[in-house]
Amino acid sequence: MSSTLIKHAQVVNEGKVIEADIRIKNQRIEQIASEIPATPEDDIYDANGCYLLPGMIDDQVHFREPGLTHKGNIASESRAAVAGGITSYMEMPNVNPSTTTISALKDKYALAANSSLANYAFYLGATESNLDQIKQLDPKIHCGVKVFMGASTGDLLVEHPQALDAIFREAPTLIVTHCENGAVMDRNKERILSTKPALTIEDHPKWRNVEACYSSSQYAVGLAKKHNSQLHVLHITTEKELSLFEAGPIEGKSITAEACVHHLWFSEEDYAQRGNLIKCNPAIKSRQDRDAIIQALHSGRIDIVATDHAPHTLAEKQCEYPTAPAGLPLVQHALLSLMDHVHHERLNLTQVVEKTAHNPAIRYAVQDRGFIREGYYADLVMIDPNASTPVTDESILYKCGWSPFSGHTFQSRIMSTWVNGQQVYNGKNILDASSPAEPLVFNR
């Protein structure tokens, strides 16, 4: 059995950066040492002093399969993900049909087993009438239940107090929430339309404003405290919401919060140039909100950074604002965007690893992933901090073919990605002759 020996890497792990060699064998990290002699069985990869990080675990993506595959699918988007250093993902239920039954969950796992290049897990979507399905979730194989508390349509919208109370009381897994208050948004929309004939993109953060987010997040946190639930509030976008969450390390928390890379990058000042390309829910808001979220990464009020990757075709995005869909494709450049924050000293490298790998592994109790440790799966990403990455149409791997970062040049480059010990990206090309991906397993 051959092995891979990574030499001369700057290993970023558990708050430290150390120079080390790493041997990978049988999917896992067999040895970490300052110097590991090569053997005839070793395929040698010389890191030449590049950073070696645990692969990003993205706890929120929309890969659009089944039913919306003109936008993306598990095969296309997982390939873009590994090119961006994401080695595991957790995918959302708002596909067609919605993933609201255990049977539909099984179908998605079967799709991923045949086509995913990154490790995978899938959320069950909560409705106001599928509590029986929620109760059947297996904490060891299912990552959680997604609750759209407003700001959704169809059967995935859960607003009735009795239904929400039952979900928070009965869910056997982590509850993850999209928090925007529909009643507040309705009032906001009515107020805006009293002064103009139609909403425009500049109205997006006014319609889906701070109060809409805060009131819903406050409600979710209150329910979690009432029922002692395990709650993870997704994509925080406002400074005001941060007061709902405790600062400090993630260990021991029952209520946690996530930020997404686009809310750390863009502000409402970017709508004039980017328009519908950065239309997302919850909305990108003020520079003050963005900067407060970055500071919350330092304090620990924000525990995890994810993408909320949500591709739409360019034609869909080029519609008029009211009909243009919300969501951005992000997995290919998420980690590089965080590295730019490191270059500009807004974040440090060990924080990026903590928020993208360590903390998702801790919060979801992901088995043997998220850290560079002997015996753990070799889910790894090599980054050269001194080689740039221009975002061009030709380089984009998303099925939708565009990126909100188009025209930007990132100051780092993904040089290699390994999933379960197999190199799947070499800095230029996807290498997927035999997919190594596996379903995530949870120790809970």
Backbone hydrogen bonds in HBPLUS format (Angstrom, degrees):
<---DONOR---> <-ACCEPTOR-->    atom                        ^
c    i                          cat <-CA-CA->   ^        H-A-AA   ^      H-
h    n   atom  resd res      DA  || num        DHA   H-A  angle D-A-AA Bond
n    s   type  num  typ     dist DA aas  dist angle  dist       angle   num
A0003-SER N   A0041-GLU O   3.13 MM  38  5.99 163.3  2.16 134.2 135.3     1
A0043-ASP N   A0003-SER O   2.67 MM  40  6.07 156.3  1.73 151.9 159.0     2
A0004-THR N   A0024-ILE O   2.94 MM  20  5.01 158.7  1.99 141.7 148.6     3
A0024-ILE N   A0004-THR O   2.72 MM  20  5.01 163.3  1.75 154.4 160.2     4
A0005-LEU N   A0043-ASP O   2.88 MM  38  5.98 162.8  1.91 140.7 144.7     5
A0045-TYR N   A0005-LEU O   2.84 MM  40  6.05 165.6  1.86 151.6 152.1     6
A0006-ILE N   A0022-ILE O   2.77 MM  16  5.11 165.2  1.79 162.9 160.5     7
A0022-ILE N   A0006-ILE O   2.91 MM  16  5.11 155.5  1.97 143.2 151.0     8
A0007-LYS N   A0045-TYR O   2.86 MM  38  6.16 160.5  1.89 152.2 158.2     9
A0047-ALA N   A0007-LYS O   2.81 MM  40  5.78 162.7  1.84 156.9 161.4    10
A0049-GLY N   A0008-HIS O   2.81 MM  41  5.50 148.9  1.91 161.5 171.1    11
A0009-ALA N   A0020-ALA O   3.11 MM  11  5.53 156.2  2.17 155.1 154.8    12
A0020-ALA N   A0009-ALA O   2.90 MM  11  5.53 156.6  1.96 153.3 161.1    13
A0010-GLN N   A0050-CYS O   2.88 MM  40  5.81 173.3  1.89 156.1 154.4    14
A0052-LEU N   A0010-GLN O   2.84 MM  42  5.81 156.5  1.89 137.9 137.6    15
A0011-VAL N   A0018-ILE O   2.67 MM   7  5.23 146.8  1.78 166.5 156.8    16
A0018-ILE N   A0011-VAL O   2.98 MM   7  5.23 154.7  2.04 141.5 145.0    17
A0012-VAL N   A0052-LEU O   2.94 MM  40  6.01 170.7  1.95 154.8 156.8    18
A0013-ASN N   A0016-LYS O   2.95 MM   3  5.52 158.1  2.00 155.3 162.0    19
A0016-LYS N   A0013-ASN O   3.10 MM   3  5.52 157.9  2.15 114.6 121.5    20
A0021-ASP N   A0033-ALA O   2.71 MM  12  5.50 175.1  1.71 172.3 171.0    21
A0033-ALA N   A0021-ASP O   3.12 MM  12  5.50 162.1  2.16 147.0 152.2    22
A0023-ARG N   A0031-GLN O   2.93 MM   8  5.18 161.6  1.97 144.9 150.7    23
A0030-GLU N   A0023-ARG O   2.78 MM   7  5.54 145.4  1.90 145.4 156.0    24
A0031-GLN N   A0023-ARG O   3.40 MM   8  5.18 158.8  2.45 133.3 134.9    25
A0025-LYS N   A0028-ARG O   2.87 MM   3  5.51 157.3  1.92 160.6 165.4    26
A0028-ARG N   A0025-LYS O   3.05 MM   3  5.51 152.5  2.13 121.2 120.9    27
A0378-ALA N   A0027-GLN O   2.87 MM 351  5.97 172.5  1.88 150.7 148.3    28
A0029-ILE N   A0376-TYR O   2.82 MM 347  5.70 160.7  1.85 168.8 173.2    29
A0375-GLY N   A0029-ILE O   2.76 MM 346  5.39 170.9  1.77 157.7 159.5    30
A0042-ASP N   A0039-THR O   3.06 MM   3  5.49 161.8  2.10 116.6 122.1    31
A0050-CYS N   A0047-ALA O   2.99 MM   3  5.35 160.9  2.03 115.6 121.8    32
A0051-TYR N   A0383-ILE O   2.93 MM 332  5.14 144.3  2.06 169.1 157.8    33
A0383-ILE N   A0051-TYR O   2.85 MM 332  5.14 160.6  1.89 146.2 152.9    34
A0053-LEU N   A0381-VAL O   2.88 MM 328  5.29 171.8  1.88 159.9 160.4    35
A0381-VAL N   A0053-LEU O   2.90 MM 328  5.29 154.1  1.97 152.9 156.4    36
A0055-GLY N   A0379-ASP O   2.90 MM 324  5.23 170.0  1.91 120.2 120.8    37
A0056-MET N   A0085-GLY O   3.01 MM  29  6.17 160.6  2.05 156.0 154.0    38
A0087-THR N   A0056-MET O   3.03 MM  31  5.82 141.5  2.18 140.2 150.7    39
A0057-ILE N   A0356-THR O   2.85 MM 299  5.96 171.9  1.86 162.6 162.5    40
A0058-ASP N   A0088-SER O   2.93 MM  30  6.24 158.4  1.97 153.2 146.6    41
A0090-MET N   A0058-ASP O   2.89 MM  32  6.34 132.2  2.13 164.3 167.6    42
A0308-ASP N   A0060-GLN O   2.82 MM 248  4.89 134.6  2.02 152.5 154.2    43
A0061-VAL N   A0090-MET O   3.11 MM  29  6.24 140.1  2.27 152.3 156.2    44
A0092-MET N   A0061-VAL O   2.89 MM  31  6.08 152.3  1.97 165.3 173.0    45
A0062-HIS N   A0309-HIS O   2.72 MM 247  5.68 136.5  1.91 151.0 164.3    46
A0068-LEU N   A0064-ARG O   3.08 MM   4  4.97 140.0  2.24 155.7 159.9    47
A0096-ASN N   A0066-PRO O   3.04 MM  30  5.83 172.9  2.04 146.9 144.9    48
A0071-LYS N   A0068-LEU O   3.02 MM   3  6.00 167.6  2.04 128.2 132.1    49
A0077-GLU N   A0073-ASN O   2.95 MM   4  5.95 170.2  1.96 163.0 165.8    50
A0078-SER N   A0074-ILE O   3.05 MM   4  5.74 149.9  2.14 135.1 143.2    51
A0079-ARG N   A0075-ALA O   3.26 MM   4  6.33 145.6  2.38 140.0 148.2    52
A0080-ALA N   A0076-SER O   3.16 MM   4  6.51 154.5  2.23 144.5 151.2    53
A0081-ALA N   A0077-GLU O   2.91 MM   4  6.08 145.3  2.04 137.1 147.4    54
A0082-VAL N   A0078-SER O   3.05 MM   4  6.31 160.4  2.09 146.6 148.8    55
A0083-ALA N   A0079-ARG O   3.17 MM   4  6.33 151.9  2.26 142.7 150.4    56
A0084-GLY N   A0081-ALA O   2.90 MM   3  5.03 138.9  2.07  99.1 112.0    57
A0086-ILE N   A0081-ALA O   2.92 MM   5  5.06 165.0  1.95 142.0 137.2    58
A0085-GLY N   A0082-VAL O   3.09 MM   3  4.89 166.4  2.11 101.7 104.8    59
A0119-ASN N   A0087-THR O   2.90 MM  32  6.13 148.8  2.00 154.1 144.0    60
A0089-TYR N   A0119-ASN O   2.95 MM  30  6.33 144.8  2.07 137.0 145.5    61
A0121-ALA N   A0089-TYR O   3.03 MM  32  6.43 118.0  2.43 142.5 157.5    62
A0091-GLU N   A0121-ALA O   2.88 MM  30  6.32 160.1  1.92 148.7 149.0    63
A0123-TYR N   A0091-GLU O   3.00 MM  32  6.19 166.8  2.01 175.6 171.7    64
A0095-VAL N   A0093-PRO O   2.82 MM   2  5.69 136.5  2.01 107.2  94.3    65
A0099-THR N   A0093-PRO O   2.96 MM   6  4.61 163.1  1.99 133.3 138.9    66
A0100-THR N   A0098-SER O   3.05 MM   2  5.70 123.1  2.38 108.3  92.4    67
A0125-GLY N   A0099-THR O   2.70 MM  26  5.65 168.5  1.72 164.8 165.0    68
A0105-LEU N   A0101-THR O   3.07 MM   4  6.42 150.2  2.17 145.0 153.5    69
A0106-LYS N   A0102-ILE O   3.00 MM   4  6.32 158.0  2.05 149.3 154.3    70
A0107-ASP N   A0103-SER O   3.08 MM   4  6.41 151.1  2.16 145.0 152.8    71
A0108-LYS N   A0104-ALA O   3.13 MM   4  6.44 150.7  2.22 144.7 151.5    72
A0108-LYS N   A0105-LEU O   3.09 MM   3  5.21 118.2  2.49  97.5 112.3    73
A0109-TYR N   A0105-LEU O   3.02 MM   4  6.38 158.1  2.07 155.2 161.3    74
A0110-ALA N   A0106-LYS O   3.03 MM   4  6.30 150.2  2.12 145.5 153.6    75
A0111-LEU N   A0107-ASP O   3.03 MM   4  6.36 150.1  2.12 144.0 151.8    76
A0112-ALA N   A0108-LYS O   2.98 MM   4  6.25 163.7  2.00 153.4 157.0    77
A0113-ALA N   A0109-TYR O   2.95 MM   4  6.12 153.3  2.02 145.5 152.8    78
A0114-ASN N   A0111-LEU O   3.19 MM   3  5.47 138.2  2.37 102.0 112.9    79
A0115-SER N   A0112-ALA O   3.11 MM   3  5.09 141.2  2.26  98.3 109.5    80
A0116-SER N   A0112-ALA O   2.86 MM   4  4.81 168.6  1.87 137.2 138.3    81
A0120-TYR N   A0438-GLU O   3.23 MM 318  6.58 148.8  2.33 136.4 144.6    82
A0440-LEU N   A0120-TYR O   2.86 MM 320  5.71 162.3  1.89 148.7 150.0    83
A0124-LEU N   A0144-GLY O   3.20 MM  20  6.63 160.4  2.24 154.0 155.5    84
A0146-LYS N   A0124-LEU O   2.83 MM  22  6.14 161.4  1.87 159.1 165.6    85
A0126-ALA N   A0146-LYS O   2.87 MM  20  5.87 166.8  1.89 167.4 163.1    86
A0133-GLN N   A0130-ASN O   2.99 MM   3  5.34 128.4  2.27 106.3 119.0    87
A0134-ILE N   A0130-ASN O   3.11 MM   4  6.50 158.1  2.16 152.2 158.7    88
A0135-LYS N   A0131-LEU O   2.99 MM   4  6.19 157.2  2.04 151.9 156.7    89
A0136-GLN N   A0133-GLN O   3.01 MM   3  5.22 141.3  2.17 102.1 113.5    90
A0137-LEU N   A0134-ILE O   3.15 MM   3  5.55 166.4  2.17 113.6 117.8    91
A0141-ILE N   A0138-ASP O   3.03 MM   3  5.64 149.7  2.13 119.9 127.7    92
A0142-HIS N   A0138-ASP O   2.83 MM   4  5.57 157.0  1.89 176.4 175.1    93
A0442-PHE N   A0140-LYS O   2.91 MM 302  4.58 168.1  1.93 136.0 136.6    94
A0145-VAL N   A0174-LEU O   3.02 MM  29  6.51 154.3  2.09 159.9 168.1    95
A0176-VAL N   A0145-VAL O   2.93 MM  31  6.16 172.1  1.94 159.1 161.1    96
A0147-VAL N   A0176-VAL O   2.83 MM  29  6.17 159.6  1.87 162.5 169.5    97
A0178-HIS N   A0147-VAL O   2.99 MM  31  6.36 156.6  2.04 154.4 156.7    98
A0158-VAL N   A0148-PHE O   3.03 MM  10  5.92 172.9  2.03 166.6 164.2    99
A0149-MET N   A0178-HIS O   2.98 MM  29  5.85 147.5  2.08 152.3 161.3   100
A0157-LEU N   A0154-GLY O   3.46 MM   3  6.17 172.5  2.47 119.0 120.7   101
A0164-LEU N   A0160-HIS O   3.03 MM   4  6.32 166.1  2.05 163.0 167.2   102
A0165-ASP N   A0161-PRO O   2.87 MM   4  5.98 160.9  1.91 148.5 154.4   103
A0166-ALA N   A0162-GLN O   3.03 MM   4  6.21 155.5  2.09 143.5 149.5   104
A0167-ILE N   A0163-ALA O   3.04 MM   4  6.31 158.0  2.09 149.4 155.1   105
A0168-PHE N   A0164-LEU O   3.00 MM   4  6.22 170.3  2.01 158.6 160.4   106
A0169-ARG N   A0165-ASP O   3.01 MM   4  6.09 136.6  2.20 138.4 150.5   107
A0170-GLU N   A0166-ALA O   2.87 MM   4  5.88 152.4  1.95 150.7 156.8   108
A0171-ALA N   A0167-ILE O   2.98 MM   4  5.52 158.1  2.03 149.7 151.6   109
A0175-ILE N   A0230-GLN O   2.86 MM  55  6.09 167.6  1.87 157.6 161.7   110
A0232-HIS N   A0175-ILE O   2.82 MM  57  6.14 151.9  1.90 164.7 168.6   111
A0177-THR N   A0232-HIS O   3.19 MM  55  6.63 148.4  2.29 148.0 154.2   112
A0234-LEU N   A0177-THR O   3.08 MM  57  5.82 161.0  2.12 152.7 158.8   113
A0181-ASN N   A0212-ALA O   2.84 MM  31  4.72 146.7  1.95 115.6 126.5   114
A0185-MET N   A0181-ASN O   3.05 MM   4  6.34 158.7  2.10 150.8 157.4   115
A0186-ASP N   A0182-GLY O   2.91 MM   4  6.14 151.4  1.99 147.3 154.9   116
A0187-ARG N   A0183-ALA O   3.13 MM   4  6.42 158.3  2.18 146.5 151.2   117
A0188-ASN N   A0184-VAL O   2.93 MM   4  6.20 158.2  1.97 150.0 156.6   118
A0189-LYS N   A0185-MET O   2.86 MM   4  6.05 161.5  1.89 151.5 156.2   119
A0190-GLU N   A0186-ASP O   3.03 MM   4  6.23 160.6  2.07 147.9 153.0   120
A0191-ARG N   A0187-ARG O   3.00 MM   4  6.21 155.5  2.06 147.8 154.3   121
A0192-ILE N   A0188-ASN O   2.96 MM   4  6.24 163.0  1.99 154.4 158.4   122
A0193-LEU N   A0189-LYS O   2.96 MM   4  6.11 165.7  1.98 153.5 157.4   123
A0194-SER N   A0191-ARG O   3.23 MM   3  5.26 148.2  2.34  97.2 106.5   124
A0195-THR N   A0192-ILE O   3.06 MM   3  5.67 163.4  2.09 115.8 121.1   125
A0203-ASP N   A0200-THR O   2.81 MM   3  5.41 152.3  1.88 117.7 126.8   126
A0204-HIS N   A0201-ILE O   3.07 MM   3  5.30 159.7  2.11 108.5 115.0   127
A0206-LYS N   A0203-ASP O   2.88 MM   3  5.02 138.1  2.06 105.3 118.8   128
A0207-TRP N   A0203-ASP O   2.77 MM   4  5.99 153.8  1.84 166.9 175.2   129
A0208-ARG N   A0204-HIS O   2.99 MM   4  6.08 173.1  1.99 157.0 157.5   130
A0213-CYS N   A0209-ASN O   3.22 MM   4  6.60 154.5  2.29 152.0 158.6   131
A0214-TYR N   A0210-VAL O   2.81 MM   4  6.02 175.4  1.82 163.3 164.8   132
A0215-SER N   A0211-GLU O   2.95 MM   4  5.81 169.6  1.96 146.9 150.4   133
A0217-SER N   A0213-CYS O   2.90 MM   4  6.09 168.9  1.92 159.9 163.5   134
A0218-GLN N   A0214-TYR O   2.80 MM   4  5.86 162.1  1.83 155.4 160.7   135
A0219-TYR N   A0215-SER O   3.14 MM   4  6.22 148.4  2.24 132.4 140.4   136
A0220-ALA N   A0216-SER O   2.97 MM   4  6.30 159.2  2.02 152.1 157.2   137
A0221-VAL N   A0217-SER O   2.93 MM   4  6.16 165.7  1.95 154.1 157.7   138
A0222-GLY N   A0218-GLN O   2.93 MM   4  6.08 153.9  2.00 143.2 151.0   139
A0223-LEU N   A0219-TYR O   2.97 MM   4  6.26 155.4  2.03 150.2 156.1   140
A0224-ALA N   A0220-ALA O   2.95 MM   4  6.22 159.6  2.00 151.2 157.0   141
A0225-LYS N   A0221-VAL O   2.97 MM   4  6.20 156.1  2.03 149.0 154.9   142
A0226-LYS N   A0222-GLY O   2.97 MM   4  6.12 152.0  2.05 143.4 151.6   143
A0227-HIS N   A0223-LEU O   3.02 MM   4  6.23 155.4  2.08 151.4 156.4   144
A0228-ASN N   A0224-ALA O   2.76 MM   4  5.39 110.4  2.25 137.4 152.6   145
A0229-SER N   A0224-ALA O   2.89 MM   5  4.56 146.5  2.01 128.7 136.3   146
A0231-LEU N   A0254-SER O   2.93 MM  23  6.29 158.6  1.98 165.8 169.1   147
A0256-THR N   A0231-LEU O   2.97 MM  25  6.41 157.3  2.02 148.9 155.7   148
A0233-VAL N   A0256-THR O   2.94 MM  23  6.31 164.8  1.96 151.8 148.1   149
A0258-GLU N   A0233-VAL O   2.97 MM  25  6.23 143.2  2.11 172.1 169.5   150
A0236-ILE N   A0258-GLU O   2.83 MM  22  6.08 174.0  1.83 160.4 160.2   151
A0242-LEU N   A0239-GLU O   3.15 MM   3  5.55 141.0  2.31 107.9 118.2   152
A0243-SER N   A0240-LYS O   3.38 MM   3  6.14 157.5  2.43 118.2 122.1   153
A0244-LEU N   A0241-GLU O   2.91 MM   3  5.68 165.4  1.93 125.5 130.3   154
A0245-PHE N   A0242-LEU O   3.18 MM   3  5.72 170.3  2.19 118.5 121.5   155
A0248-GLY N   A0299-SER O   2.91 MM  51  6.13 162.1  1.94 141.0 146.8   156
A0253-LYS N   A0250-ILE O   3.07 MM   3  5.66 168.2  2.08 139.9 141.3   157
A0303-ASP N   A0257-ALA O   2.91 MM  46  5.63 149.2  2.00 140.1 147.6   158
A0304-ILE N   A0257-ALA O   3.35 MM  47  6.67 152.0  2.43 146.2 152.4   159
A0259-ALA N   A0304-ILE O   2.92 MM  45  6.40 156.3  1.98 159.5 166.1   160
A0306-ALA N   A0259-ALA O   2.96 MM  47  6.40 153.6  2.03 151.0 159.6   161
A0263-HIS N   A0260-CYS O   3.04 MM   3  5.53 130.7  2.29 110.4 123.1   162
A0261-VAL N   A0306-ALA O   3.11 MM  45  6.43 146.8  2.22 160.0 164.8   163
A0264-LEU N   A0261-VAL O   3.17 MM   3  5.08 139.6  2.34  93.5 105.1   164
A0266-PHE N   A0262-HIS O   2.95 MM   4  5.82 166.0  1.97 150.2 152.4   165
A0270-ASP N   A0267-SER O   2.87 MM   3  5.71 168.7  1.88 127.8 131.6   166
A0268-GLU N   A0285-LYS O   2.65 MM  17  5.07 135.8  1.84 146.1 150.7   167
A0271-TYR N   A0268-GLU O   3.29 MM   3  5.61 165.6  2.31 109.1 113.3   168
A0273-GLN N   A0270-ASP O   3.23 MM   3  5.58 129.4  2.50 105.4 116.4   169
A0274-ARG N   A0270-ASP O   2.85 MM   4  5.89 172.9  1.86 168.8 169.0   170
A0275-GLY N   A0271-TYR O   2.78 MM   4  4.62 146.3  1.89 121.2 130.1   171
A0277-LEU N   A0274-ARG O   3.06 MM   3  5.50 143.6  2.20 143.6 138.9   172
A0278-ILE N   A0275-GLY O   3.20 MM   3  6.16 165.8  2.22 124.8 127.4   173
A0279-LYS N   A0276-ASN O   2.97 MM   3  4.72 166.7  1.99 104.5 106.7   174
A0327-GLY N   A0279-LYS O   2.83 MM  48  6.21 164.3  1.85 149.4 144.8   175
A0290-ARG N   A0286-SER O   2.98 MM   4  6.32 166.6  2.00 153.1 156.5   176
A0291-ASP N   A0287-ARG O   2.89 MM   4  6.09 167.0  1.90 154.3 157.3   177
A0292-ALA N   A0288-GLN O   2.98 MM   4  6.09 148.7  2.08 142.2 150.8   178
A0293-ILE N   A0289-ASP O   3.01 MM   4  6.28 151.1  2.09 151.5 158.8   179
A0294-ILE N   A0290-ARG O   3.11 MM   4  6.47 155.9  2.17 149.3 155.6   180
A0295-GLN N   A0291-ASP O   3.03 MM   4  6.31 156.0  2.09 143.1 149.4   181
A0296-ALA N   A0292-ALA O   2.91 MM   4  6.16 139.8  2.07 138.8 150.4   182
A0297-LEU N   A0293-ILE O   3.16 MM   4  6.56 127.4  2.45 140.3 152.9   183
A0297-LEU N   A0294-ILE O   3.12 MM   3  5.28 141.6  2.27  99.9 110.7   184
A0298-HIS N   A0295-GLN O   3.01 MM   3  5.21 127.1  2.30  98.9 112.4   185
A0299-SER N   A0295-GLN O   3.13 MM   4  6.56 152.9  2.20 146.4 153.8   186
A0300-GLY N   A0296-ALA O   2.96 MM   4  5.80 134.9  2.17 134.3 144.5   187
A0301-ARG N   A0296-ALA O   3.11 MM   5  5.09 119.2  2.50 139.8 149.0   188
A0302-ILE N   A0296-ALA O   3.18 MM   6  5.35 168.8  2.19 121.0 118.1   189
A0305-VAL N   A0355-LYS O   3.03 MM  50  5.38 161.1  2.07 124.7 124.8   190
A0310-ALA N   A0328-LEU O   2.67 MM  18  4.94 173.4  1.68 134.1 135.4   191
A0317-LYS N   A0313-THR O   3.10 MM   4  6.45 155.9  2.16 147.7 154.3   192
A0318-GLN N   A0314-LEU O   2.94 MM   4  6.12 131.9  2.18 143.2 156.0   193
A0319-CYS N   A0316-GLU O   3.33 MM   3  5.64 164.6  2.35 109.9 112.2   194
A0323-THR N   A0320-GLU O   3.03 MM   3  5.81 135.9  2.23 124.8 135.3   195
A0324-ALA N   A0320-GLU O   2.99 MM   4  5.96 134.6  2.20 152.1 161.8   196
A0324-ALA N   A0321-TYR O   3.25 MM   3  5.17 137.9  2.44  99.5 111.0   197
A0333-HIS N   A0330-LEU O   3.14 MM   3  5.82 146.7  2.26 120.5 128.7   198
A0334-ALA N   A0330-LEU O   3.04 MM   4  5.71 118.6  2.43 156.8 172.8   199
A0337-SER N   A0333-HIS O   2.89 MM   4  6.07 146.3  2.01 146.8 155.7   200
A0337-SER N   A0334-ALA O   3.12 MM   3  5.17 120.4  2.49  94.2 109.0   201
A0338-LEU N   A0334-ALA O   3.14 MM   4  6.54 149.1  2.24 146.5 154.6   202
A0339-MET N   A0335-LEU O   2.95 MM   4  6.29 147.3  2.06 143.9 153.5   203
A0340-ASP N   A0336-LEU O   3.01 MM   4  6.35 141.4  2.16 142.0 151.8   204
A0341-HIS N   A0337-SER O   3.24 MM   4  6.65 145.9  2.37 137.6 146.0   205
A0341-HIS N   A0338-LEU O   3.07 MM   3  5.01 117.9  2.47  92.3 107.5   206
A0342-VAL N   A0338-LEU O   3.06 MM   4  6.48 144.2  2.19 140.9 151.1   207
A0343-HIS N   A0339-MET O   2.90 MM   4  6.26 156.7  1.95 148.3 154.1   208
A0344-HIS N   A0340-ASP O   2.98 MM   4  6.24 147.1  2.09 145.4 154.0   209
A0346-ARG N   A0341-HIS O   2.86 MM   5  5.13 158.1  1.90 157.7 155.4   210
A0347-LEU N   A0341-HIS O   3.42 MM   6  5.56 152.4  2.50 109.5 109.0   211
A0345-GLU N   A0342-VAL O   2.96 MM   3  4.88 161.3  2.00 106.3 111.0   212
A0351-GLN N   A0348-ASN O   3.08 MM   3  5.40 126.0  2.39 103.2 117.1   213
A0352-VAL N   A0348-ASN O   3.15 MM   4  6.55 153.7  2.22 152.3 159.8   214
A0353-VAL N   A0349-LEU O   3.19 MM   4  6.55 160.1  2.23 151.0 155.2   215
A0354-GLU N   A0350-THR O   2.95 MM   4  6.12 154.7  2.01 141.1 148.6   216
A0355-LYS N   A0351-GLN O   2.88 MM   4  6.07 166.3  1.90 158.6 160.6   217
A0356-THR N   A0352-VAL O   3.01 MM   4  6.02 143.8  2.14 146.0 155.2   218
A0357-ALA N   A0353-VAL O   2.93 MM   4  5.47 145.4  2.05 142.7 148.0   219
A0358-HIS N   A0353-VAL O   3.14 MM   5  6.50 158.2  2.19 145.5 151.4   220
A0359-ASN N   A0354-GLU O   2.76 MM   5  5.66 169.0  1.77 159.0 161.7   221
A0361-ALA N   A0357-ALA O   3.17 MM   4  6.20 157.7  2.23 145.5 152.0   222
A0362-ILE N   A0358-HIS O   2.93 MM   4  6.24 149.7  2.02 149.3 158.8   223
A0363-ARG N   A0359-ASN O   2.78 MM   4  5.89 175.4  1.78 160.1 161.4   224
A0364-TYR N   A0360-PRO O   3.06 MM   4  5.97 163.9  2.08 145.3 149.6   225
A0365-ALA N   A0361-ALA O   2.93 MM   4  5.43 109.7  2.44 125.8 140.5   226
A0366-VAL N   A0361-ALA O   2.89 MM   5  4.75 142.6  2.04 131.4 141.3   227
A0365-ALA N   A0362-ILE O   3.21 MM   3  4.90 146.2  2.33  93.0 103.0   228
A0443-ASN N   A0365-ALA O   2.67 MM  78  5.24 155.4  1.73 160.6 160.6   229
A0367-GLN N   A0441-VAL O   2.78 MM  74  5.56 173.6  1.79 158.7 156.5   230
A0377-TYR N   A0368-ASP O   3.05 MM   9  6.04 160.0  2.09 158.0 159.5   231
A0376-TYR N   A0373-ARG O   3.06 MM   3  5.49 163.6  2.09 130.3 134.0   232
A0379-ASP N   A0377-TYR O   2.97 MM   2  5.71 132.3  2.20 104.0  90.1   233
A0421-GLY N   A0378-ALA O   2.98 MM  43  4.61 161.9  2.01 127.9 123.9   234
A0380-LEU N   A0418-TRP O   2.98 MM  38  5.05 143.3  2.12 129.2 140.8   235
A0418-TRP N   A0380-LEU O   2.84 MM  38  5.05 165.9  1.86 146.3 149.9   236
A0382-MET N   A0416-SER O   2.79 MM  34  5.03 166.7  1.81 150.0 153.5   237
A0415-MET N   A0382-MET O   2.74 MM  33  5.28 161.3  1.77 147.4 152.2   238
A0384-ASP N   A0413-ARG O   2.92 MM  29  5.28 162.1  1.95 158.1 160.5   239
A0413-ARG N   A0384-ASP O   2.99 MM  29  5.28 146.5  2.11 139.5 149.9   240
A0389-THR N   A0410-PHE O   2.85 MM  21  4.94 155.6  1.91 135.1 139.7   241
A0410-PHE N   A0389-THR O   2.86 MM  21  4.94 152.0  1.94 142.0 132.7   242
A0391-VAL N   A0408-HIS O   2.93 MM  17  5.74 157.4  1.98 161.8 167.5   243
A0407-GLY N   A0391-VAL O   3.15 MM  16  5.70 176.5  2.15 152.5 151.6   244
A0395-SER N   A0392-THR O   3.11 MM   3  5.33 137.3  2.30 102.4 113.7   245
A0401-GLY N   A0398-TYR O   3.14 MM   3  5.28 144.9  2.27 101.4 111.2   246
A0406-SER N   A0403-SER O   3.19 MM   3  5.35 165.8  2.21 111.6 112.8   247
A0408-HIS N   A0405-PHE O   2.90 MM   3  5.60 159.5  1.94 149.6 152.9   248
A0417-THR N   A0425-TYR O   3.03 MM   8  5.08 151.0  2.12 136.0 136.8   249
A0424-VAL N   A0417-THR O   2.82 MM   7  5.80 163.7  1.84 156.8 162.1   250
A0419-VAL N   A0422-GLN O   2.89 MM   3  5.33 155.8  1.95 149.5 146.9   251
A0422-GLN N   A0419-VAL O   3.04 MM   3  5.33 167.5  2.05 118.5 119.8   252
A0431-LEU N   A0424-VAL O   2.70 MM   7  4.55 174.4  1.70 125.5 127.3   253
A0426-ASN N   A0429-ASN O   3.17 MM   3  5.76 157.8  2.23 153.8 160.1   254
